[in-house]
Amino acid sequence: MKKLLLLCFMIILSANLHAQETAAEKKAAKAKTEKLAKAKKEKAEAAKDKAAIAKEKAETAKKTAKKKAEIAKEKVKTAKDKATKKIAKDKAEMAKDKATTTKEKAAAAKKTAKEKSETAKEKATTAKEKVETAKDKVAKKTVKEKAETVKDKAAETKEKATASKKTAKDKVATAKATVKEKATNTKSVKKIKETNEKAPKVADKITGEYNGKKVYTGPRGGKYYINSNGNKTYIQE
């Protein structure tokens, strides 16, 4: 009986112990489950926080990128505006330089035209002076030539008058000689003698006429006429 009671007590104790162990195990399992759930929850919350942080970072990065893009766009626009302004400035300077060059060229052309005009004017004045000088020379020359012509005409007239006077004198002398010769011919008959003497270059003095030919008296007093052969034919009384 004691053994049975002891066995029952042991069975009860064992059951109690087992019940305690089962409760402890259950409690431990529950605690473990709660711990795991808590850890899982914390992990989920941590993941959620991490996702939120990542999202926030992504949004921040997106905002930063957008801001950078806007800054870059602004920089590009600023650079473009600067380039446009520089191009416009360069064009304006080029136009200004071109205008200055055109103005200088126009001034140079005006100066050259003025110089050419002055040179042409000077040339025209010089040419006019030359023409007037030439006219004066021609006029003086003409006056001189006219004076010389008048002088020559006067000399010629004088020579003609002298020649006419001499011719008249010679005619008178010839007439006198002819009359004298005729008078002599009536008294005596003349003889002629042909010679080979040529007529002198300087004619001797005419002193008469014989058979229609002029009779010349030589330096020694011989009288002759020039025959058809150009030789002297002496007249002898």
C-alpha positions in Angstrom: 0.0 0.0 0.0 2.8 2.3 0.8 4.4 1.4 -2.4 1.2 2.1 -4.2 0.9 5.4 -2.5 4.5 6.2 -3.2 4.0 5.2 -6.8 0.9 7.4 -7.0 2.8 10.2 -5.3 5.6 9.8 -7.7 3.2 9.7 -10.6 1.5 12.8 -9.4 4.9 14.5 -8.7 6.1 13.4 -12.1 2.9 14.6 -13.7 3.2 17.8 -11.7 6.8 18.2 -12.7 5.9 17.4 -16.3 3.1 19.9 -16.1 5.5 22.5 -14.7 8.0 21.7 -17.4 5.3 21.9 -20.1 4.1 25.2 -18.7 7.7 26.4 -18.5 8.3 25.2 -22.0 5.1 26.8 -23.2 6.1 30.0 -21.4 9.6 29.8 -22.9 8.1 29.0 -26.3 5.7 31.9 -25.9 8.5 34.2 -24.8 10.6 33.0 -27.7 7.7 33.5 -30.1 7.0 36.9 -28.6 10.7 37.7 -28.8 10.8 36.5 -32.4 7.6 38.4 -33.2 9.1 41.5 -31.5 12.4 41.1 -33.4 10.5 40.5 -36.6 8.3 43.6 -35.8 11.4 45.6 -35.0 13.1 44.3 -38.1 10.0 45.2 -40.1 9.9 48.6 -38.5 13.7 49.0 -39.1 13.1 47.9 -42.7 10.3 50.3 -43.0 12.4 53.1 -41.5 15.2 52.1 -43.8 12.8 52.2 -46.7 11.5 55.5 -45.6 15.0 56.8 -45.2 15.9 55.4 -48.6 12.7 57.0 -50.1 13.6 60.2 -48.4 17.2 60.0 -49.7 15.8 59.1 -53.2 13.5 62.1 -53.0 16.3 64.3 -51.7 18.5 63.0 -54.5 15.8 63.6 -57.0 15.3 67.1 -55.7 19.1 67.6 -55.7 19.3 66.2 -59.2 16.4 68.4 -60.3 18.0 71.4 -58.6 21.3 70.5 -60.2 19.6 70.1 -63.6 17.9 73.5 -63.1 21.2 75.0 -62.1 22.9 73.4 -65.1 20.0 74.6 -67.3 20.4 78.0 -65.9 24.1 77.9 -66.4 23.6 76.8 -70.0 21.0 79.5 -70.5 23.4 82.1 -68.9 26.3 80.8 -71.1 24.0 80.9 -74.1 22.9 84.5 -73.2 26.5 85.4 -72.6 27.5 83.8 -76.0 24.6 85.6 -77.6 25.6 88.9 -76.0 29.2 88.3 -77.0 28.2 87.5 -80.5 26.0 90.6 -80.6 28.8 92.6 -79.1 31.3 91.2 -81.6 28.9 91.9 -84.4 28.4 95.4 -83.1 32.2 95.9 -82.8 32.6 94.5 -86.3 29.9 96.8 -87.7 31.5 99.7 -85.9 35.0 98.8 -87.3 33.4 98.3 -90.7 31.7 101.7 -90.4 35.0 103.3 -89.3 36.9 101.6 -92.1 34.2 102.7 -94.6 34.4 106.2 -93.2 38.2 106.2 -93.4 38.0 104.9 -97.0 35.5 107.6 -97.9 37.7 110.2 -96.3 40.7 108.8 -98.2 38.8 108.7 -101.4 37.6 112.3 -100.8 41.1 113.4 -100.1 42.4 111.6 -103.2 39.6 113.1 -105.3 40.5 116.5 -103.9 44.2 116.0 -104.6 43.4 114.8 -108.2 41.1 117.7 -108.7 43.8 120.1 -107.5 46.4 118.3 -109.7 44.0 118.5 -112.7 43.4 122.2 -111.9 47.2 122.8 -111.7 47.7 120.9 -114.9 44.9 122.9 -116.6 46.5 126.2 -115.3 49.9 125.0 -116.5 48.5 124.0 -119.8 46.7 127.4 -120.1 49.9 129.2 -119.3 51.7 127.1 -121.8 49.1 127.8 -124.4 49.2 131.6 -123.6 53.0 131.4 -123.7 52.8 129.6 -127.0 50.3 132.1 -128.3 52.6 135.0 -127.2 55.6 133.3 -128.9 53.5 132.7 -132.0 52.3 136.3 -131.9 55.8 137.6 -131.4 57.1 135.3 -134.1 54.3 136.3 -136.4 55.1 140.0 -135.8 58.8 139.3 -136.2 58.1 137.3 -139.4 55.8 140.0 -140.7 58.4 142.6 -139.9 61.0 140.5 -141.7 58.6 139.9 -144.6 58.0 143.7 -144.8 61.7 144.2 -144.6 62.4 141.5 -147.2 59.7 143.1 -149.5 61.2 146.5 -149.0 64.7 145.1 -149.8 63.2 143.2 -152.8 61.4 146.4 -153.9 64.6 148.3 -153.5 66.5 145.6 -155.5 63.9 145.6 -158.2 64.0 149.4 -158.3 67.8 149.2 -158.5 67.6 146.5 -161.2 65.0 148.5 -163.1 67.2 151.6 -162.8 70.2 149.6 -164.0 68.2 148.0 -166.8 67.0 151.4 -167.9 70.5 152.7 -167.7 71.8 149.6 -169.7 69.0 150.1 -172.2 70.0 153.7 -172.6 73.7 152.7 -172.9 72.7 150.0 -175.4 70.6 152.4 -177.4 73.4 154.9 -177.4 75.9 152.1 -178.4 73.5 150.9 -181.1 73.1 154.4 -182.5 76.9 154.9 -182.3 77.5 151.4 -183.9 75.0 152.1 -186.6 76.7 155.4 -187.2 80.0 153.7 -187.4 78.6 150.9 -189.6 77.6 153.4 -192.1 81.3 154.7 -192.2 83.1 151.3 -192.2 82.3 147.6 -192.6 82.9 145.3 -189.5 84.7 141.9 -189.6 84.1 139.0 -187.1 86.5 136.5 -185.7 85.2 133.3 -184.0 87.2 131.9 -181.1 87.0 129.0 -178.6 86.9 131.3 -175.6 83.9 130.6 -173.4 81.7 133.3 -172.1 83.0 134.7 -168.8 81.1 133.9 -165.6 80.8 137.6 -164.7 79.5 139.3 -167.9 81.4 142.2 -169.2 79.8 145.6 -169.9 77.3 145.7 -172.7 78.3 148.4 -175.1 76.2 147.8 -178.2 74.4 145.3 -180.4 75.4 143.5 -183.6 72.9 141.6 -185.7 70.4 141.4 -182.8 73.0 140.2 -180.4 74.4 142.0 -177.4 78.0 143.3 -177.9 80.3 143.2 -174.8 83.5 145.2 -174.3 86.3 143.3 -172.6 88.8 144.6 -170.1 91.4 145.2 -172.9 88.8 147.0 -175.1 87.9 144.1 -177.3 84.3 143.9 -178.5 82.6 140.5 -178.9 79.3 138.8 -178.7 78.3 135.2 -177.7 77.6 132.9 -180.5 75.3 129.9 -180.6 78.1 127.6 -179.4 78.5 129.7 -176.3 81.9 131.0 -177.4 83.2 134.6 -178.0 83.0 136.0 -181.5 85.1 139.2 -181.7 84.1 142.1 -183.9 86.8 143.8 -185.8 86.4 147.0 -187.8 
